[in-house]
Amino acid sequence: MACAECWERAIRDDERAVVLFGLPREIEPDPAYVDEVAVERAVAGHRQRLTPVEEARAVAILLRRGWSDTRIAEWLGIRAPRVIDLRSGVLTTKVGKDAA
């Protein structure tokens, strides 16, 4: 945590950049954005909090490796029915073709 003076300066600098470059004050996250590092870490066995799109990408990668639904669910820390739902989506979408 920064000192109060440093924190105040950071806030003012951020505000200055918003005004100077005409940036929006609030940003809506892109629901289709995939954090590839988070997916890679999840696939490597690190418990990551993933978005639904990232979960689908991780499931697609593990399916291509020949993993079972149960093993994927345990590995990613999600329920097996969720893996089954994602698997059916992976087989019919671009995610399954591009992941891996």
Number of C-alpha atoms within 10 A of each C-alpha: 5 8 8 9 8 11 12 12 12 13 10 12 12 13 13 12 11 13 12 9 8 9 11 9 9 6 7 6 7 7 9 10 10 17 13 12 10 19 25 16 13 21 20 12 13 14 13 16 13 17 16 14 17 21 23 23 29 28 31 26 23 19 20 12 10 10 14 13 20 14 13 23 18 12 17 23 15 13 13 16 12 15 25 17 11 21 18 11 15 22 13 10 10 11 19 22 14 11 16 14
